[in-house]
Amino acid sequence: MKCIATLAGIILLAASSAFAGAPRTYQVTGPVLEVKDDTVVVQKGKEKWEIAKDKDTKTTGDLKVGSKVTVTYTMKAATIDVKSDAKGAKKKSY
């Protein structure tokens, strides 16, 4: 019985580790307003979404202004600047 419980715990731990490592993906759908070598601009409602792309971005079909597209993307931090607390207040832990 202990062996089964241990095995179940190991499987759950491995499964949660696999899901925690993958970044969450998002989508935006709409007409293309602009296409450049490194960006694509998509109209979503009244907003313009500028999304970066590079040589590794997989594109199917003819990407051009006016085409309706669905862009799948992830968010990734480029830089993180930590500001020191000048007042010496207690820091919050997240």
C-alpha positions as CSV (number, residue, x, y, z in Angstrom):
1,M,0.0,0.0,0.0
2,K,2.9,2.4,0.8
3,C,4.4,1.6,-2.5
4,I,1.3,2.6,-4.4
5,A,1.0,5.8,-2.4
6,T,4.6,6.7,-3.1
7,L,4.3,5.9,-6.8
8,A,1.2,8.1,-7.0
9,G,3.0,11.0,-5.3
10,I,5.9,10.7,-7.7
11,I,3.6,10.8,-10.7
12,L,1.7,13.8,-9.4
13,L,5.0,15.7,-8.7
14,A,6.4,14.9,-12.2
15,A,3.1,16.0,-13.8
16,S,3.0,19.3,-11.9
17,S,6.7,20.0,-12.8
18,A,6.0,19.4,-16.5
19,F,3.1,21.9,-16.5
20,A,4.9,24.6,-14.4
21,G,7.8,24.9,-16.8
22,A,5.8,25.7,-20.0
23,P,5.0,29.4,-20.6
24,R,1.3,30.2,-21.0
25,T,0.2,31.0,-24.6
26,Y,-2.2,33.7,-25.7
27,Q,-4.0,34.5,-29.0
28,V,-5.1,37.6,-30.9
29,T,-7.2,37.5,-34.0
30,G,-7.9,40.2,-36.5
31,P,-6.9,41.9,-39.7
32,V,-3.2,42.7,-40.3
33,L,-2.5,46.5,-40.4
34,E,1.3,46.3,-41.0
35,V,4.0,43.7,-41.6
36,K,7.7,44.3,-41.1
37,D,10.7,42.0,-40.8
38,D,10.5,41.9,-37.0
39,T,6.8,42.8,-36.2
40,V,3.2,42.3,-37.3
41,V,0.4,44.7,-36.3
42,V,-3.0,43.3,-35.8
43,Q,-6.3,45.2,-35.2
44,K,-8.3,43.7,-32.3
45,G,-11.5,45.8,-31.9
46,K,-10.3,49.4,-31.5
47,E,-6.8,48.4,-30.3
48,K,-3.7,47.8,-32.4
49,W,-1.5,44.9,-31.2
50,E,2.1,45.1,-32.2
51,I,3.7,41.6,-31.9
52,A,7.4,40.8,-32.4
53,K,8.4,38.0,-34.8
54,D,11.7,36.6,-35.9
55,K,13.2,34.0,-38.2
56,D,11.9,31.2,-35.9
57,T,8.2,32.4,-36.1
58,K,6.2,29.8,-38.0
59,T,3.9,31.4,-40.6
60,T,1.4,29.5,-42.7
61,G,-0.1,31.3,-45.8
62,D,0.6,34.7,-47.3
63,L,1.1,37.2,-44.5
64,K,0.2,40.6,-45.9
65,V,-1.8,43.7,-44.9
66,G,-5.5,43.0,-44.9
67,S,-5.2,39.3,-44.2
68,K,-7.2,38.0,-41.2
69,V,-4.8,36.2,-38.9
70,T,-4.7,34.5,-35.5
71,V,-1.4,35.1,-33.7
72,T,-0.4,32.8,-30.9
73,Y,2.2,34.3,-28.6
74,T,3.8,34.0,-25.1
75,M,4.9,36.8,-22.8
76,K,8.6,36.9,-21.8
77,A,10.4,39.5,-19.7
78,A,13.2,41.3,-21.6
79,T,14.6,43.1,-18.5
80,I,13.7,43.3,-14.8
81,D,14.8,46.4,-12.8
82,V,14.3,46.1,-9.1
83,K,13.9,49.4,-7.3
84,S,15.2,49.7,-3.8
85,D,12.7,50.8,-1.2
86,A,13.8,54.3,-0.2
87,K,11.5,54.6,2.9
88,G,12.7,51.3,4.4
89,A,9.2,49.9,4.6
90,K,8.6,46.2,5.1
91,K,8.9,44.4,1.8
92,K,6.0,42.3,0.6
93,S,6.7,38.7,-0.3
94,Y,4.8,37.4,-3.3
